[in-house]
Amino acid sequence: MKRPSIPRSTKLCNLLWAWAMTMLVAGGNGASAATTAPIDERQLLDAGFKVLGATTKVQEEWVRKLPPGKIRPMQRTGKKYFIYPDPSRNQIYVGGPKEYETYVRLHPENRVADAREAELAASAYRMKQGEAMQQATARDLSDPFLGVSWADLGW
């Protein structure tokens, strides 16, 4: 069976469309990357951050998976930490709240999203979930068969 031929103009149009979309996506990523201020590792060290090197394969993979160029909050054993990955050297910079505040005073543009805002958003989400669960429980208590009829049971 013979395949239908596609006109050359349609192929050219598809190629130009794909190229335009590629440039649009690449341009969007470049613009957002340019707006973030670079973080200088020396300034992190001056603020009191410590350097931890990755010594195992698992640690190296974890460092590579972290979003580059961003300070990331993390909680471990009930304590809050802030980490900045350096995948090229297989290491991370780790600091506590005190070191992070020292760094942010010098560079407010690199502040992690406000913890208070995050807590309020999480609280609102829990309240919404709590209301939904209360409604579901009330519905379930009002219908002892939970929507199942005798026909569904084969009677």
Secondary structure as GFF3:
##gff-version 3
##sequence-region A 1 155
A	DSSP	alpha_helix	8	35	.	.	.	ID=ss1
A	DSSP	alpha_helix	41	47	.	.	.	ID=ss2
A	DSSP	beta_strand	50	53	.	.	.	ID=ss3
A	DSSP	alpha_helix	57	65	.	.	.	ID=ss4
A	DSSP	beta_strand	72	76	.	.	.	ID=ss5
A	DSSP	beta_strand	79	86	.	.	.	ID=ss6
A	DSSP	beta_strand	91	95	.	.	.	ID=ss7
A	DSSP	alpha_helix	97	106	.	.	.	ID=ss8
A	DSSP	three_ten_helix	108	110	.	.	.	ID=ss9
A	DSSP	alpha_helix	115	142	.	.	.	ID=ss10
###
